[in-house]
Amino acid sequence: MQIYLDHGATTPTRPEVIDFIGEVMRSQWGNPSSLHAWGERAAMTIERSRLQVASLIGAEPEGIIFTSGGTESDNLALFGVARNYCVPQHAIVSAVEHSAISEPAKFLEQMGWEITRLPVDRMGRVHPKDLSAALRPNTVLVSVIYAQNEVGTIQPIEKLGQICRNAGVLFHTDAVQAAGRLPIDLRSLPIDLLSISSHKLYGPQGVGALYVNATVKKLLPLLMGGGQEEGLRSGTQAVAAIAGFGLAADLAQQELVGEFERLMGLRDRLFHQLKDIPDLEPTGDYDFAEKGGGANRLPHHLSFCHPYLNGRRLVTALNLAGIAISSGSACSSGSLVPSSTLLAMGFNQAQALGSIRLTLGRDTTEADVDWTALVLRQVIERELMR
């Protein structure tokens, strides 16, 4: 029995998306910058995908800039703003950002920028009052993750964005984990820049997008060359991958409401089968377990930590049983250092090393959830007896 519960790391590309990518590679392989019919067909494919991705997040299609993925989108947002300033300024990020934000922030700091890292509470949530207090006259950018990848907590994005808008400060959010799983409507949200990734919503790997609000006037490219993507991302576009991204976004939008409810039910079912394991502590916002609704946590996401166990050993043991989970972020799960996210949330080093994450997906069933709970219980009991 094979059970994949690591959809927060990547999702399997949908069969219909794979078929469509093959069709595009066979019939629409032209360079979209070329003026002839082959190029025009490729360009039309890209623009259709731009409409589909924009529709998923309630954006104007002109604001969608295709990139190689979430990491490039995050880097373009931070460095694209920062490169406008000859003199280092002040930027704000949260203490629980993905490394695609936290590492560029460290680099800017080395270049003389002042970086404030907003604290979070035990649930991993940024408090709007802390953002208000951190703003300075020379603050030019704030970046707060939409939904935290390791612990699933959804941030109060609308409140944070409104604080920035009132102060005239650009607001960016990494929505890689949220897009396609949560309803996002940029027509009403005060967001200037937003990052998304195809492979988190059953599209191909290697393609993503940065949404850029029309009011953003100061954004410089990381790559220079042919001036594709409104001059913000030079390089011949990966037409087939972008087409797959567009179709995946379209399908995600069609299924969003139904999948949200279904996954939330499975998530709660799994939580209630695990919550009484001794010393296994939930991480992130888990109010859904008592109050219902899950308004502040991703619908497919569960995470725990254990002070007497190693998360990587649990991942390995479950893998041997045919079940895929992760320990912390997929981008850092090979590391022996404790999760910086959990440390920022107030967990100690032993707990941070004993973290696991289970993320459900389109193919997850009740039987998968029940079997995983049974196996995880047995694995934990065995590990504690070592």
N, C-alpha and C positions, 0 to 999 in steps of 0.2 A: 504494500500500500504506500503510495507516494502522496504526500500532502505538502503543498507549497504555501507557507504562511510568512513570506518575506516580501510582500507586495510594496512595502515602503522602500525597499531597495531597488526593485525593478518589477515590472509586470510583463507577463508573456504577451507578445504581439498578437493581436486578434487575427484569426484566420482570414477574415474578410479584408483586413488591412494588408496582410501579406500578399494576398491575391492582387489587390489594387496596386501595391508597389511594383509587383511584377509586370502588370499591365502598363504602368507608366514607364517603366524601364524599357519595355519593348516598343512603345509607340510615341512617347513624349520625351525622348532623350536629348532633344536639342538644347543648345545654350540659350537660356531665357533672355540674355542680353542681345541676341542676334535678331536682325530685323526681318529675316525670311520666315516662311511658314513653319519650319521646324522650331525656330526660336519662339515664335508667337504661340505655338501650342504649349510649349513648356512654360512660358510666361503666364498663360491663362490658367494653367494648372496651379501655379504658385498663388495667383491672386484668388482662385477659388479656395485654396487652403487658408489663405489669410482671412477670408471672410468666415470660414468655419471656426478657426481659432478665436477670432475676435468675438464671434457670437457666444462661444462658451463662457467668456468672462464679461460679456456686456460692454465690449470696447468698440471704438471705431476702427475699421480695418486698417486705416492709414497709420494707426499707432502700433501695429504689430511688426516688430523687427525680428526676422528669423535668425537664429544663432545655432551653435552646435549643441546647445543644451543649457541646463540650469546654471552650471558653473560659469559659462561664458556670459550668460545674461546677468548674473550677479556682478561679475567683474566689470562688465560694460557699464552697469548702473553706477558703481562706486567710482571707478577710474574715469568713466566718461564725464562725471560731474567734477571730480577732483582736478582733472587736467586743464580745466578752465582757469585755474588760479595759480598765478606765479608765486604768490605768498601762501604758505600753508594756512588752512582755516580749521574749523572745528566740525567734527561729525559725531554722530551718536549711533551706536548699535546696541542691541541687547546682549546680555551675557550668555544667551543660549542660541546664538546664530549657528547655522551650518558653516562648515569650514570655508565654503565658497564666499562667505561674507567675512568671517572672522580673520581669515588669513590676509585678504586684501586690506582689512582694517589695520592689521599689524604692520603691513608694508607701508601704508600711509603714515602710520605713527613713526616709523623709521625715517620717513622723509620729512619729518617735522610737524605733521598734522597733530592736532589734539583730538584724541578719541575718548569719548565717554562711553562706558559700557553700563547700560542700565541694569540694575539688579532685578531679580525675579523672586517671587514667593515660593513656597514649598511645592506649589502646583506647577511652577515654571512660567507664571504669568507676569508680564510687565504691568506695572500700575501707571495709569495716565498721569497721576500727580508727579511721579518721578521723572517722566519725560518733560513735563512743564518746568520742573525745577532745574533740569539739566540744560535747557536751551540758553544760548548765549547770543550776544549781538553778532558774532562771527560764525554761528552755526549755519552750515549750508546744506546739510543732508542728514536725514535720519533713516535708518534701515532696521526694520523689525520683522522677523519671520512671521508669516501668516499663521502657520500651524507647525509646531515644533516636530522635527522628524524623529527624534528619539523617544519623546514622551507623549506626543500627540496633542498637547495643549494648544487650543486655538486662542490667539491673542485678541484683545479688544481693538481690532484694526481700525474700525470706524472712528472710535474716540481718539486714538493715537494720530490718525491721519488728519482729523479735524484740528487738533492742537497744532500740528505742523502747518496746515493751510492758514490758520489764523495768524501764525507767526511769520508767514512768507518763506517757509523752509521746505525744501523738496522732501517728499516722503516716498521711500522705496520699501517694498515688501517681497520677500522670497515666498512665492505661493506654489512652489514645486509640489509640496505634499497636499495642498488644498485644491488645486485646479482639477476639475473632473470629479471631485469627491464632495465638495461643498459648493453651494450656489454662490457665485461671485458676480456682482453687477457693478462694473466700473462707471456706469452712468450715474450712480448715486454714492459711490464710495470716494472719499477724498484721498485718492492714491495717484501719485505722479508717475511712478515706475513700478512695474511688477514683472517678476520672473516666473516662467513656467517651463515644463519639460515634457516632451512627448512620451518617454518610456515609463513615466509614472501613471499614464492613463491608457495603457495598452497599445501605444504606438511604437515606432521603431526607436532604437537608441541612436544617439548622435545628432539629435535635432531638438531645438527648443525655441523659445521666443522671449523677447523683452518687450513689454508694453511701454510705450512712451506717450504720455499725455501731450496733447497738442500745445499746452501751455509751457512745456519744458523747452526752454530756449538754449540752455547751456548743457550740451552733451556732445562730447568729442569721441570719435571712434577709437577702438583699440587697433583695428586693422585698416590699413590704407591700400588703395589699389584702384579697382574699377568703379568704386562708388555705388555698389549694389546696396539694396535695402536702405534707401534714402540717404546713402552716404555713411551710414552708421555701422555697416558690416560688409566690407568689401570681400570679394571672392565669389566665384560662380556658385550659385545656390544648388544645394543637393535636392534636385527636383523630386525624385522619387521618395526620399525620406520626408520632405516637406508635405508631399501629397498624402503619405501615410499618416503623418501627424494631423493633417486636416481632417481626414476621415475618422481617426480615433477621437478627435475632439468633438466631431459631430455626433458620433455614436455615444460618447460619454454624456453629452448634453441631453440626448434623448432618454437615456436611462438613469440620469442622476437621481431623481426623486425616488424611484423604486429601489435602486441600489442602496441609497442612503438608509432607507428604512430597513431593508433586508440585512445589510451588514451591521447596522446598529443592534439588531436583534441577536445576530450571531455573536457579536462582540460581548453583549451582556450575558449571553448564555455561557460563553467561555469564562468570563470573569467570575461568575458565580460558582463555577466548578473548580476554580483555582484559589479563590480569595481566602479560604480557611487553611491553606497550607502553612504550617508554622514558619514564621519569620520571612515569609514571602510578602514583600510590601509593594503595593501598587505605586507607580510613579506617574506624574502628570496629573491632570485634572480627571478625577474619577468620580465626581459627584453623580454621574449617570447611574452609578451602581445603587444609590439609595433613592435618588429623586426622579430618575427617569429623564428621558429627553436627550441627554448627551450633548447639550448645546455648546459646551466648551471643550469638546474633545473630538478628534477625527472619528468618524463612524466605524472605521475598520481597524482601529488601532488599540492595542493593549501593550502595556509595559510594566515590568516588575523589577525589583532588585532583591537580592538575598545577601546578608552580611557574611555568611559562612560558605558561600559557593562562588565559583568563578564562572562568569557568564559565557566565556568562550568554551569552557568544558561542557556546559549545558548545550550549547549550540552543536558541538561535535557529537555529543551523545544522542541528541535528537536526530541529527543527520544520519547516524548509523541506523536509526529506527525508521528512516525514510521520511522524516519531517524536517522541513526547512524553516528555521526561525533565525533571528539575528541577535547580536549583542551590541546595543548602542546603534550608532549610525553605520550604514554599509560602507561609508567612505573612511571609517576609522576602526572598523571591527577587527582588523588584523593587529591593532595596537595593543600593547600591554599596559598602557597608561590608563588611569581611571577616566571615566567620562567627565569632560569639563562641564557638560550640561548639568549632570547630577550634582557635581560639586557646587555649581552656582546655585542650585536649588536647595542646598543645605544638607545633602547627604554626605556621609563620611566616605573615606577612600575605600574601605572594604565593601560598603554598599554599592559604590560607583563601579567597582570591578565586578560586582555580581549582578549586573543588569542584563535583562533579556527583553526582546521586543517581538511581538507576534502581530503581523499585519495581514488581514484577510482580504480576499479578492472575489472576482466575479464567479469563480468556479468553486469557492468554498461552500461546503454543505454542513448541515447539522452533524452528520456522521463524522466529518473531518474534525469538527470542533470537539466532539465527545471523545474521539480516539486520541486526539492531541492532549486533552486534559488528563486522560488516563495514563498515557505514556509519560507526560511531564511529571506527574506525581511519582511514578515509579523511578524515573531518573533522579529526581531530587532525593528521594529516600535512599537510593543506592549511593549517590554521591556523598550524602551526609554520613554514611557508614564507613567511608574510606578511611 
